[in-house]
Amino acid sequence: MKSRKNLTRFTYETTAFQGWRLCLSKSGSTFTKYFSDKKYGGERKALKAATTALDELRDLLDKSRKVNGKLSKTTITKAQKLLKAA
């Protein structure tokens, strides 16, 4: 499978990790989470989990308020909790 916007596929044979990396930057903050094939039960299931998390994160960040052009501390905390729970 090919990488998509904000989702990158990692399939290096020399490393133990194979899966998807979600990386989204918005208003000076960057959010990253790895979705392992092993943890989620395969490449497609890991992609589905990553896509769901990306959609939820985008929704949260699009509806959030900004303070001086940056995301508020509350929004950043909510985004980090959302990614931890995914």
PyMOL Python script that loads the backbone (N, CA, C, O; Angstrom):
from pymol import cmd

cmd.read_pdbstr("""\
ATOM      1  N   MET A   1       0.843  -1.181   0.000  1.00  0.00           N
ATOM      2  CA  MET A   1       0.000   0.000   0.000  1.00  0.00           C
ATOM      3  C   MET A   1       0.888   1.243   0.000  1.00  0.00           C
ATOM      4  O   MET A   1       1.980   1.245   0.568  1.00  0.00           O
ATOM      5  N   LYS A   2       0.406   2.278  -0.636  1.00  0.00           N
ATOM      6  CA  LYS A   2       1.163   3.511  -0.735  1.00  0.00           C
ATOM      7  C   LYS A   2       0.841   4.446   0.419  1.00  0.00           C
ATOM      8  O   LYS A   2      -0.223   4.364   1.033  1.00  0.00           O
ATOM      9  N   SER A   3       1.784   5.336   0.698  1.00  0.00           N
ATOM     10  CA  SER A   3       1.571   6.354   1.704  1.00  0.00           C
ATOM     11  C   SER A   3       0.505   7.335   1.214  1.00  0.00           C
ATOM     12  O   SER A   3       0.265   7.479   0.015  1.00  0.00           O
ATOM     13  N   ARG A   4      -0.115   7.993   2.169  1.00  0.00           N
ATOM     14  CA  ARG A   4      -1.137   8.992   1.878  1.00  0.00           C
ATOM     15  C   ARG A   4      -0.769  10.269   2.599  1.00  0.00           C
ATOM     16  O   ARG A   4       0.176  10.283   3.389  1.00  0.00           O
ATOM     17  N   LYS A   5      -1.491  11.334   2.345  1.00  0.00           N
ATOM     18  CA  LYS A   5      -1.209  12.598   3.016  1.00  0.00           C
ATOM     19  C   LYS A   5      -1.374  12.412   4.527  1.00  0.00           C
ATOM     20  O   LYS A   5      -2.422  11.960   4.989  1.00  0.00           O
ATOM     21  N   ASN A   6      -0.356  12.756   5.278  1.00  0.00           N
ATOM     22  CA  ASN A   6      -0.287  12.648   6.736  1.00  0.00           C
ATOM     23  C   ASN A   6      -0.158  11.214   7.241  1.00  0.00           C
ATOM     24  O   ASN A   6      -0.102  11.006   8.453  1.00  0.00           O
ATOM     25  N   LEU A   7      -0.109  10.220   6.356  1.00  0.00           N
ATOM     26  CA  LEU A   7       0.087   8.822   6.739  1.00  0.00           C
ATOM     27  C   LEU A   7       1.217   8.251   5.888  1.00  0.00           C
ATOM     28  O   LEU A   7       1.145   8.262   4.659  1.00  0.00           O
ATOM     29  N   THR A   8       2.254   7.754   6.547  1.00  0.00           N
ATOM     30  CA  THR A   8       3.414   7.212   5.857  1.00  0.00           C
ATOM     31  C   THR A   8       3.555   5.746   6.203  1.00  0.00           C
ATOM     32  O   THR A   8       3.438   5.358   7.365  1.00  0.00           O
ATOM     33  N   ARG A   9       3.805   4.937   5.197  1.00  0.00           N
ATOM     34  CA  ARG A   9       3.972   3.496   5.385  1.00  0.00           C
ATOM     35  C   ARG A   9       5.439   3.177   5.653  1.00  0.00           C
ATOM     36  O   ARG A   9       6.320   3.611   4.910  1.00  0.00           O
ATOM     37  N   PHE A  10       5.698   2.415   6.720  1.00  0.00           N
ATOM     38  CA  PHE A  10       7.042   1.955   7.055  1.00  0.00           C
ATOM     39  C   PHE A  10       7.087   0.445   6.880  1.00  0.00           C
ATOM     40  O   PHE A  10       6.353  -0.282   7.549  1.00  0.00           O
ATOM     41  N   THR A  11       7.948  -0.029   5.983  1.00  0.00           N
ATOM     42  CA  THR A  11       8.087  -1.471   5.759  1.00  0.00           C
ATOM     43  C   THR A  11       9.558  -1.838   5.602  1.00  0.00           C
ATOM     44  O   THR A  11       9.922  -2.573   4.684  1.00  0.00           O
ATOM     45  N   TYR A  12      10.382  -1.341   6.474  1.00  0.00           N
ATOM     46  CA  TYR A  12      11.809  -1.621   6.400  1.00  0.00           C
ATOM     47  C   TYR A  12      12.080  -3.036   6.882  1.00  0.00           C
ATOM     48  O   TYR A  12      11.620  -3.425   7.955  1.00  0.00           O
ATOM     49  N   GLU A  13      12.810  -3.793   6.114  1.00  0.00           N
ATOM     50  CA  GLU A  13      13.136  -5.163   6.486  1.00  0.00           C
ATOM     51  C   GLU A  13      14.162  -5.230   7.606  1.00  0.00           C
ATOM     52  O   GLU A  13      14.232  -6.227   8.324  1.00  0.00           O
ATOM     53  N   THR A  14      14.954  -4.184   7.761  1.00  0.00           N
ATOM     54  CA  THR A  14      16.034  -4.202   8.757  1.00  0.00           C
ATOM     55  C   THR A  14      15.579  -3.735  10.133  1.00  0.00           C
ATOM     56  O   THR A  14      16.368  -3.770  11.077  1.00  0.00           O
ATOM     57  N   THR A  15      14.338  -3.302  10.272  1.00  0.00           N
ATOM     58  CA  THR A  15      13.847  -2.850  11.572  1.00  0.00           C
ATOM     59  C   THR A  15      12.706  -3.744  12.036  1.00  0.00           C
ATOM     60  O   THR A  15      12.105  -4.470  11.245  1.00  0.00           O
ATOM     61  N   ALA A  16      12.424  -3.678  13.310  1.00  0.00           N
ATOM     62  CA  ALA A  16      11.349  -4.487  13.873  1.00  0.00           C
ATOM     63  C   ALA A  16       9.976  -3.865  13.603  1.00  0.00           C
ATOM     64  O   ALA A  16       8.959  -4.550  13.707  1.00  0.00           O
ATOM     65  N   PHE A  17       9.936  -2.569  13.257  1.00  0.00           N
ATOM     66  CA  PHE A  17       8.653  -1.889  13.077  1.00  0.00           C
ATOM     67  C   PHE A  17       8.191  -1.956  11.624  1.00  0.00           C
ATOM     68  O   PHE A  17       8.937  -1.640  10.697  1.00  0.00           O
ATOM     69  N   GLN A  18       6.958  -2.370  11.459  1.00  0.00           N
ATOM     70  CA  GLN A  18       6.270  -2.271  10.180  1.00  0.00           C
ATOM     71  C   GLN A  18       4.873  -1.769  10.473  1.00  0.00           C
ATOM     72  O   GLN A  18       4.155  -2.352  11.286  1.00  0.00           O
ATOM     73  N   GLY A  19       4.491  -0.706   9.825  1.00  0.00           N
ATOM     74  CA  GLY A  19       3.174  -0.141  10.055  1.00  0.00           C
ATOM     75  C   GLY A  19       3.046   1.234   9.449  1.00  0.00           C
ATOM     76  O   GLY A  19       3.723   1.567   8.476  1.00  0.00           O
ATOM     77  N   TRP A  20       2.168   2.034  10.034  1.00  0.00           N
ATOM     78  CA  TRP A  20       1.851   3.368   9.542  1.00  0.00           C
ATOM     79  C   TRP A  20       2.234   4.415  10.569  1.00  0.00           C
ATOM     80  O   TRP A  20       2.117   4.192  11.774  1.00  0.00           O
ATOM     81  N   ARG A  21       2.696   5.566  10.080  1.00  0.00           N
ATOM     82  CA  ARG A  21       3.000   6.698  10.954  1.00  0.00           C
ATOM     83  C   ARG A  21       2.070   7.838  10.579  1.00  0.00           C
ATOM     84  O   ARG A  21       2.026   8.274   9.428  1.00  0.00           O
ATOM     85  N   LEU A  22       1.331   8.312  11.569  1.00  0.00           N
ATOM     86  CA  LEU A  22       0.477   9.479  11.395  1.00  0.00           C
ATOM     87  C   LEU A  22       1.287  10.683  11.844  1.00  0.00           C
ATOM     88  O   LEU A  22       1.841  10.675  12.943  1.00  0.00           O
ATOM     89  N   CYS A  23       1.365  11.705  11.025  1.00  0.00           N
ATOM     90  CA  CYS A  23       2.072  12.930  11.400  1.00  0.00           C
ATOM     91  C   CYS A  23       1.284  14.107  10.835  1.00  0.00           C
ATOM     92  O   CYS A  23       1.090  14.218   9.624  1.00  0.00           O
ATOM     93  N   LEU A  24       0.831  14.988  11.737  1.00  0.00           N
ATOM     94  CA  LEU A  24       0.024  16.131  11.337  1.00  0.00           C
ATOM     95  C   LEU A  24       0.545  17.371  12.052  1.00  0.00           C
ATOM     96  O   LEU A  24       0.681  17.379  13.275  1.00  0.00           O
ATOM     97  N   SER A  25       0.834  18.406  11.293  1.00  0.00           N
ATOM     98  CA  SER A  25       1.273  19.677  11.859  1.00  0.00           C
ATOM     99  C   SER A  25       0.189  20.714  11.616  1.00  0.00           C
ATOM    100  O   SER A  25      -0.371  20.817  10.525  1.00  0.00           O
ATOM    101  N   LYS A  26      -0.089  21.477  12.664  1.00  0.00           N
ATOM    102  CA  LYS A  26      -1.125  22.504  12.554  1.00  0.00           C
ATOM    103  C   LYS A  26      -0.797  23.636  13.522  1.00  0.00           C
ATOM    104  O   LYS A  26      -0.595  23.397  14.713  1.00  0.00           O
ATOM    105  N   SER A  27      -0.745  24.835  13.027  1.00  0.00           N
ATOM    106  CA  SER A  27      -0.557  26.040  13.838  1.00  0.00           C
ATOM    107  C   SER A  27       0.636  25.930  14.788  1.00  0.00           C
ATOM    108  O   SER A  27       0.534  26.310  15.954  1.00  0.00           O
ATOM    109  N   GLY A  28       1.742  25.424  14.309  1.00  0.00           N
ATOM    110  CA  GLY A  28       2.954  25.363  15.109  1.00  0.00           C
ATOM    111  C   GLY A  28       3.096  24.142  16.002  1.00  0.00           C
ATOM    112  O   GLY A  28       4.083  24.035  16.729  1.00  0.00           O
ATOM    113  N   SER A  29       2.146  23.220  15.972  1.00  0.00           N
ATOM    114  CA  SER A  29       2.215  21.997  16.778  1.00  0.00           C
ATOM    115  C   SER A  29       2.218  20.783  15.851  1.00  0.00           C
ATOM    116  O   SER A  29       1.522  20.760  14.836  1.00  0.00           O
ATOM    117  N   THR A  30       3.011  19.777  16.216  1.00  0.00           N
ATOM    118  CA  THR A  30       3.093  18.557  15.428  1.00  0.00           C
ATOM    119  C   THR A  30       2.648  17.380  16.282  1.00  0.00           C
ATOM    120  O   THR A  30       3.054  17.243  17.436  1.00  0.00           O
ATOM    121  N   PHE A  31       1.809  16.534  15.701  1.00  0.00           N
ATOM    122  CA  PHE A  31       1.290  15.359  16.390  1.00  0.00           C
ATOM    123  C   PHE A  31       1.702  14.118  15.595  1.00  0.00           C
ATOM    124  O   PHE A  31       1.488  14.044  14.385  1.00  0.00           O
ATOM    125  N   THR A  32       2.293  13.147  16.292  1.00  0.00           N
ATOM    126  CA  THR A  32       2.786  11.934  15.646  1.00  0.00           C
ATOM    127  C   THR A  32       2.370  10.715  16.444  1.00  0.00           C
ATOM    128  O   THR A  32       2.395  10.725  17.675  1.00  0.00           O
ATOM    129  N   LYS A  33       1.983   9.656  15.728  1.00  0.00           N
ATOM    130  CA  LYS A  33       1.656   8.372  16.357  1.00  0.00           C
ATOM    131  C   LYS A  33       1.961   7.274  15.360  1.00  0.00           C
ATOM    132  O   LYS A  33       1.742   7.431  14.158  1.00  0.00           O
ATOM    133  N   TYR A  34       2.471   6.150  15.871  1.00  0.00           N
ATOM    134  CA  TYR A  34       2.775   4.992  15.052  1.00  0.00           C
ATOM    135  C   TYR A  34       1.706   3.921  15.255  1.00  0.00           C
ATOM    136  O   TYR A  34       1.260   3.678  16.377  1.00  0.00           O
ATOM    137  N   PHE A  35       1.305   3.290  14.165  1.00  0.00           N
ATOM    138  CA  PHE A  35       0.305   2.227  14.190  1.00  0.00           C
ATOM    139  C   PHE A  35       0.955   0.970  13.618  1.00  0.00           C
ATOM    140  O   PHE A  35       1.099   0.829  12.404  1.00  0.00           O
ATOM    141  N   SER A  36       1.342   0.065  14.505  1.00  0.00           N
ATOM    142  CA  SER A  36       2.061  -1.141  14.134  1.00  0.00           C
ATOM    143  C   SER A  36       1.128  -2.197  13.557  1.00  0.00           C
ATOM    144  O   SER A  36       0.027  -2.417  14.063  1.00  0.00           O
ATOM    145  N   ASP A  37       1.585  -2.850  12.485  1.00  0.00           N
ATOM    146  CA  ASP A  37       0.819  -3.962  11.910  1.00  0.00           C
ATOM    147  C   ASP A  37       0.616  -5.056  12.954  1.00  0.00           C
ATOM    148  O   ASP A  37      -0.455  -5.656  13.045  1.00  0.00           O
ATOM    149  N   LYS A  38       1.643  -5.300  13.724  1.00  0.00           N
ATOM    150  CA  LYS A  38       1.595  -6.374  14.725  1.00  0.00           C
ATOM    151  C   LYS A  38       0.538  -6.087  15.802  1.00  0.00           C
ATOM    152  O   LYS A  38      -0.225  -6.976  16.180  1.00  0.00           O
ATOM    153  N   LYS A  39       0.502  -4.864  16.281  1.00  0.00           N
ATOM    154  CA  LYS A  39      -0.442  -4.499  17.341  1.00  0.00           C
ATOM    155  C   LYS A  39      -1.891  -4.505  16.851  1.00  0.00           C
ATOM    156  O   LYS A  39      -2.792  -4.925  17.577  1.00  0.00           O
ATOM    157  N   TYR A  40      -2.111  -4.041  15.624  1.00  0.00           N
ATOM    158  CA  TYR A  40      -3.478  -3.900  15.123  1.00  0.00           C
ATOM    159  C   TYR A  40      -3.951  -5.096  14.295  1.00  0.00           C
ATOM    160  O   TYR A  40      -5.094  -5.112  13.836  1.00  0.00           O
ATOM    161  N   GLY A  41      -3.090  -6.096  14.098  1.00  0.00           N
ATOM    162  CA  GLY A  41      -3.516  -7.320  13.430  1.00  0.00           C
ATOM    163  C   GLY A  41      -3.398  -7.308  11.915  1.00  0.00           C
ATOM    164  O   GLY A  41      -4.138  -8.011  11.226  1.00  0.00           O
ATOM    165  N   GLY A  42      -2.484  -6.526  11.400  1.00  0.00           N
ATOM    166  CA  GLY A  42      -2.263  -6.536   9.950  1.00  0.00           C
ATOM    167  C   GLY A  42      -2.201  -5.137   9.376  1.00  0.00           C
ATOM    168  O   GLY A  42      -2.557  -4.153  10.023  1.00  0.00           O
ATOM    169  N   GLU A  43      -1.735  -5.083   8.132  1.00  0.00           N
ATOM    170  CA  GLU A  43      -1.527  -3.799   7.462  1.00  0.00           C
ATOM    171  C   GLU A  43      -2.823  -3.015   7.273  1.00  0.00           C
ATOM    172  O   GLU A  43      -2.871  -1.812   7.531  1.00  0.00           O
ATOM    173  N   ARG A  44      -3.863  -3.695   6.826  1.00  0.00           N
ATOM    174  CA  ARG A  44      -5.134  -3.003   6.568  1.00  0.00           C
ATOM    175  C   ARG A  44      -5.805  -2.513   7.856  1.00  0.00           C
ATOM    176  O   ARG A  44      -6.373  -1.421   7.886  1.00  0.00           O
ATOM    177  N   LYS A  45      -5.738  -3.316   8.909  1.00  0.00           N
ATOM    178  CA  LYS A  45      -6.336  -2.907  10.182  1.00  0.00           C
ATOM    179  C   LYS A  45      -5.559  -1.745  10.802  1.00  0.00           C
ATOM    180  O   LYS A  45      -6.156  -0.851  11.402  1.00  0.00           O
ATOM    181  N   ALA A  46      -4.243  -1.755  10.662  1.00  0.00           N
ATOM    182  CA  ALA A  46      -3.425  -0.649  11.165  1.00  0.00           C
ATOM    183  C   ALA A  46      -3.741   0.624  10.389  1.00  0.00           C
ATOM    184  O   ALA A  46      -3.825   1.704  10.974  1.00  0.00           O
ATOM    185  N   LEU A  47      -3.916   0.503   9.074  1.00  0.00           N
ATOM    186  CA  LEU A  47      -4.274   1.663   8.246  1.00  0.00           C
ATOM    187  C   LEU A  47      -5.639   2.208   8.641  1.00  0.00           C
ATOM    188  O   LEU A  47      -5.830   3.421   8.718  1.00  0.00           O
ATOM    189  N   LYS A  48      -6.586   1.310   8.890  1.00  0.00           N
ATOM    190  CA  LYS A  48      -7.928   1.755   9.287  1.00  0.00           C
ATOM    191  C   LYS A  48      -7.872   2.517  10.616  1.00  0.00           C
ATOM    192  O   LYS A  48      -8.514   3.557  10.763  1.00  0.00           O
ATOM    193  N   ALA A  49      -7.105   1.998  11.581  1.00  0.00           N
ATOM    194  CA  ALA A  49      -6.960   2.670  12.879  1.00  0.00           C
ATOM    195  C   ALA A  49      -6.290   4.031  12.699  1.00  0.00           C
ATOM    196  O   ALA A  49      -6.700   5.014  13.316  1.00  0.00           O
ATOM    197  N   ALA A  50      -5.268   4.089  11.860  1.00  0.00           N
ATOM    198  CA  ALA A  50      -4.555   5.350  11.616  1.00  0.00           C
ATOM    199  C   ALA A  50      -5.461   6.366  10.923  1.00  0.00           C
ATOM    200  O   ALA A  50      -5.440   7.550  11.258  1.00  0.00           O
ATOM    201  N   THR A  51      -6.248   5.909   9.966  1.00  0.00           N
ATOM    202  CA  THR A  51      -7.160   6.798   9.246  1.00  0.00           C
ATOM    203  C   THR A  51      -8.237   7.345  10.180  1.00  0.00           C
ATOM    204  O   THR A  51      -8.565   8.530  10.127  1.00  0.00           O
ATOM    205  N   THR A  52      -8.779   6.492  11.023  1.00  0.00           N
ATOM    206  CA  THR A  52      -9.790   6.922  12.002  1.00  0.00           C
ATOM    207  C   THR A  52      -9.212   7.967  12.947  1.00  0.00           C
ATOM    208  O   THR A  52      -9.837   8.998  13.197  1.00  0.00           O
ATOM    209  N   ALA A  53      -8.014   7.700  13.474  1.00  0.00           N
ATOM    210  CA  ALA A  53      -7.358   8.646  14.380  1.00  0.00           C
ATOM    211  C   ALA A  53      -7.067   9.968  13.674  1.00  0.00           C
ATOM    212  O   ALA A  53      -7.234  11.033  14.268  1.00  0.00           O
ATOM    213  N   LEU A  54      -6.635   9.913  12.420  1.00  0.00           N
ATOM    214  CA  LEU A  54      -6.350  11.128  11.654  1.00  0.00           C
ATOM    215  C   LEU A  54      -7.614  11.952  11.460  1.00  0.00           C
ATOM    216  O   LEU A  54      -7.591  13.171  11.627  1.00  0.00           O
ATOM    217  N   ASP A  55      -8.705  11.305  11.112  1.00  0.00           N
ATOM    218  CA  ASP A  55      -9.978  12.013  10.930  1.00  0.00           C
ATOM    219  C   ASP A  55     -10.432  12.681  12.223  1.00  0.00           C
ATOM    220  O   ASP A  55     -10.869  13.832  12.205  1.00  0.00           O
ATOM    221  N   GLU A  56     -10.333  11.968  13.350  1.00  0.00           N
ATOM    222  CA  GLU A  56     -10.723  12.532  14.641  1.00  0.00           C
ATOM    223  C   GLU A  56      -9.810  13.701  15.024  1.00  0.00           C
ATOM    224  O   GLU A  56     -10.275  14.713  15.547  1.00  0.00           O
ATOM    225  N   LEU A  57      -8.518  13.556  14.761  1.00  0.00           N
ATOM    226  CA  LEU A  57      -7.563  14.615  15.088  1.00  0.00           C
ATOM    227  C   LEU A  57      -7.818  15.856  14.234  1.00  0.00           C
ATOM    228  O   LEU A  57      -7.812  16.976  14.745  1.00  0.00           O
ATOM    229  N   ARG A  58      -8.037  15.660  12.956  1.00  0.00           N
ATOM    230  CA  ARG A  58      -8.335  16.803  12.072  1.00  0.00           C
ATOM    231  C   ARG A  58      -9.601  17.512  12.518  1.00  0.00           C
ATOM    232  O   ARG A  58      -9.653  18.741  12.549  1.00  0.00           O
ATOM    233  N   ASP A  59     -10.627  16.735  12.865  1.00  0.00           N
ATOM    234  CA  ASP A  59     -11.898  17.306  13.317  1.00  0.00           C
ATOM    235  C   ASP A  59     -11.679  18.158  14.567  1.00  0.00           C
ATOM    236  O   ASP A  59     -12.182  19.278  14.657  1.00  0.00           O
ATOM    237  N   LEU A  60     -10.926  17.624  15.529  1.00  0.00           N
ATOM    238  CA  LEU A  60     -10.633  18.356  16.766  1.00  0.00           C
ATOM    239  C   LEU A  60      -9.878  19.645  16.473  1.00  0.00           C
ATOM    240  O   LEU A  60     -10.229  20.705  16.992  1.00  0.00           O
ATOM    241  N   LEU A  61      -8.849  19.558  15.649  1.00  0.00           N
ATOM    242  CA  LEU A  61      -8.010  20.723  15.382  1.00  0.00           C
ATOM    243  C   LEU A  61      -8.727  21.772  14.537  1.00  0.00           C
ATOM    244  O   LEU A  61      -8.495  22.968  14.714  1.00  0.00           O
ATOM    245  N   ASP A  62      -9.586  21.346  13.629  1.00  0.00           N
ATOM    246  CA  ASP A  62     -10.327  22.300  12.797  1.00  0.00           C
ATOM    247  C   ASP A  62     -11.349  23.094  13.603  1.00  0.00           C
ATOM    248  O   ASP A  62     -11.643  24.245  13.283  1.00  0.00           O
ATOM    249  N   LYS A  63     -11.887  22.472  14.651  1.00  0.00           N
ATOM    250  CA  LYS A  63     -12.906  23.135  15.465  1.00  0.00           C
ATOM    251  C   LYS A  63     -12.312  23.889  16.658  1.00  0.00           C
ATOM    252  O   LYS A  63     -13.048  24.528  17.410  1.00  0.00           O
ATOM    253  N   SER A  64     -11.016  23.823  16.834  1.00  0.00           N
ATOM    254  CA  SER A  64     -10.395  24.408  18.021  1.00  0.00           C
ATOM    255  C   SER A  64     -10.169  25.911  17.864  1.00  0.00           C
ATOM    256  O   SER A  64     -10.111  26.451  16.759  1.00  0.00           O
ATOM    257  N   ARG A  65     -10.045  26.552  19.009  1.00  0.00           N
ATOM    258  CA  ARG A  65      -9.746  27.974  19.038  1.00  0.00           C
ATOM    259  C   ARG A  65      -8.239  28.151  19.064  1.00  0.00           C
ATOM    260  O   ARG A  65      -7.500  27.297  19.553  1.00  0.00           O
ATOM    261  N   LYS A  66      -7.809  29.265  18.533  1.00  0.00           N
ATOM    262  CA  LYS A  66      -6.377  29.553  18.516  1.00  0.00           C
ATOM    263  C   LYS A  66      -6.090  30.755  19.411  1.00  0.00           C
ATOM    264  O   LYS A  66      -6.899  31.676  19.521  1.00  0.00           O
ATOM    265  N   VAL A  67      -4.923  30.725  20.044  1.00  0.00           N
ATOM    266  CA  VAL A  67      -4.474  31.829  20.884  1.00  0.00           C
ATOM    267  C   VAL A  67      -3.207  32.382  20.237  1.00  0.00           C
ATOM    268  O   VAL A  67      -2.190  31.693  20.157  1.00  0.00           O
ATOM    269  N   ASN A  68      -3.275  33.610  19.785  1.00  0.00           N
ATOM    270  CA  ASN A  68      -2.152  34.245  19.086  1.00  0.00           C
ATOM    271  C   ASN A  68      -1.673  33.406  17.902  1.00  0.00           C
ATOM    272  O   ASN A  68      -0.471  33.299  17.661  1.00  0.00           O
ATOM    273  N   GLY A  69      -2.597  32.821  17.177  1.00  0.00           N
ATOM    274  CA  GLY A  69      -2.271  32.040  15.989  1.00  0.00           C
ATOM    275  C   GLY A  69      -1.792  30.630  16.255  1.00  0.00           C
ATOM    276  O   GLY A  69      -1.456  29.907  15.317  1.00  0.00           O
ATOM    277  N   LYS A  70      -1.754  30.223  17.511  1.00  0.00           N
ATOM    278  CA  LYS A  70      -1.311  28.868  17.862  1.00  0.00           C
ATOM    279  C   LYS A  70      -2.444  28.141  18.568  1.00  0.00           C
ATOM    280  O   LYS A  70      -3.381  28.759  19.072  1.00  0.00           O
ATOM    281  N   LEU A  71      -2.342  26.816  18.594  1.00  0.00           N
ATOM    282  CA  LEU A  71      -3.347  26.015  19.291  1.00  0.00           C
ATOM    283  C   LEU A  71      -3.243  26.246  20.795  1.00  0.00           C
ATOM    284  O   LEU A  71      -2.148  26.439  21.324  1.00  0.00           O
ATOM    285  N   SER A  72      -4.378  26.225  21.477  1.00  0.00           N
ATOM    286  CA  SER A  72      -4.375  26.398  22.923  1.00  0.00           C
ATOM    287  C   SER A  72      -3.807  25.156  23.605  1.00  0.00           C
ATOM    288  O   SER A  72      -3.786  24.071  23.023  1.00  0.00           O
ATOM    289  N   LYS A  73      -3.349  25.324  24.835  1.00  0.00           N
ATOM    290  CA  LYS A  73      -2.798  24.202  25.596  1.00  0.00           C
ATOM    291  C   LYS A  73      -3.848  23.114  25.797  1.00  0.00           C
ATOM    292  O   LYS A  73      -3.524  21.927  25.775  1.00  0.00           O
ATOM    293  N   THR A  74      -5.096  23.510  25.990  1.00  0.00           N
ATOM    294  CA  THR A  74      -6.184  22.552  26.176  1.00  0.00           C
ATOM    295  C   THR A  74      -6.374  21.704  24.927  1.00  0.00           C
ATOM    296  O   THR A  74      -6.556  20.490  25.018  1.00  0.00           O
ATOM    297  N   THR A  75      -6.334  22.339  23.765  1.00  0.00           N
ATOM    298  CA  THR A  75      -6.488  21.606  22.503  1.00  0.00           C
ATOM    299  C   THR A  75      -5.335  20.634  22.299  1.00  0.00           C
ATOM    300  O   THR A  75      -5.553  19.501  21.871  1.00  0.00           O
ATOM    301  N   ILE A  76      -4.120  21.056  22.597  1.00  0.00           N
ATOM    302  CA  ILE A  76      -2.954  20.190  22.453  1.00  0.00           C
ATOM    303  C   ILE A  76      -3.076  18.986  23.375  1.00  0.00           C
ATOM    304  O   ILE A  76      -2.770  17.862  22.976  1.00  0.00           O
ATOM    305  N   THR A  77      -3.522  19.214  24.602  1.00  0.00           N
ATOM    306  CA  THR A  77      -3.702  18.113  25.558  1.00  0.00           C
ATOM    307  C   THR A  77      -4.777  17.141  25.064  1.00  0.00           C
ATOM    308  O   THR A  77      -4.594  15.926  25.147  1.00  0.00           O
ATOM    309  N   LYS A  78      -5.887  17.660  24.557  1.00  0.00           N
ATOM    310  CA  LYS A  78      -6.963  16.808  24.032  1.00  0.00           C
ATOM    311  C   LYS A  78      -6.460  15.974  22.848  1.00  0.00           C
ATOM    312  O   LYS A  78      -6.777  14.790  22.737  1.00  0.00           O
ATOM    313  N   ALA A  79      -5.686  16.595  21.980  1.00  0.00           N
ATOM    314  CA  ALA A  79      -5.142  15.882  20.811  1.00  0.00           C
ATOM    315  C   ALA A  79      -4.190  14.768  21.243  1.00  0.00           C
ATOM    316  O   ALA A  79      -4.216  13.669  20.689  1.00  0.00           O
ATOM    317  N   GLN A  80      -3.351  15.061  22.233  1.00  0.00           N
ATOM    318  CA  GLN A  80      -2.418  14.029  22.722  1.00  0.00           C
ATOM    319  C   GLN A  80      -3.168  12.867  23.357  1.00  0.00           C
ATOM    320  O   GLN A  80      -2.786  11.713  23.166  1.00  0.00           O
ATOM    321  N   LYS A  81      -4.233  13.150  24.113  1.00  0.00           N
ATOM    322  CA  LYS A  81      -5.046  12.088  24.723  1.00  0.00           C
ATOM    323  C   LYS A  81      -5.752  11.272  23.653  1.00  0.00           C
ATOM    324  O   LYS A  81      -5.855  10.050  23.766  1.00  0.00           O
ATOM    325  N   LEU A  82      -6.239  11.944  22.611  1.00  0.00           N
ATOM    326  CA  LEU A  82      -6.913  11.247  21.522  1.00  0.00           C
ATOM    327  C   LEU A  82      -5.945  10.261  20.854  1.00  0.00           C
ATOM    328  O   LEU A  82      -6.324   9.126  20.563  1.00  0.00           O
ATOM    329  N   LEU A  83      -4.719  10.679  20.614  1.00  0.00           N
ATOM    330  CA  LEU A  83      -3.746   9.804  19.970  1.00  0.00           C
ATOM    331  C   LEU A  83      -3.298   8.669  20.889  1.00  0.00           C
ATOM    332  O   LEU A  83      -3.016   7.563  20.428  1.00  0.00           O
ATOM    333  N   LYS A  84      -3.236   8.947  22.186  1.00  0.00           N
ATOM    334  CA  LYS A  84      -2.852   7.899  23.133  1.00  0.00           C
ATOM    335  C   LYS A  84      -3.907   6.795  23.181  1.00  0.00           C
ATOM    336  O   LYS A  84      -3.582   5.612  23.287  1.00  0.00           O
ATOM    337  N   ALA A  85      -5.167   7.198  23.102  1.00  0.00           N
ATOM    338  CA  ALA A  85      -6.272   6.260  23.190  1.00  0.00           C
ATOM    339  C   ALA A  85      -6.426   5.432  21.903  1.00  0.00           C
ATOM    340  O   ALA A  85      -7.003   4.345  21.925  1.00  0.00           O
ATOM    341  N   ALA A  86      -5.910   5.950  20.798  1.00  0.00           N
ATOM    342  CA  ALA A  86      -6.072   5.252  19.507  1.00  0.00           C
ATOM    343  C   ALA A  86      -5.279   3.984  19.430  1.00  0.00           C
ATOM    344  O   ALA A  86      -5.316   3.294  18.411  1.00  0.00           O
TER     345      ALA A  86
END
""", "prot")
cmd.dss("prot")
cmd.show_as("cartoon", "prot")
cmd.util.cbc("prot")
cmd.orient("prot")
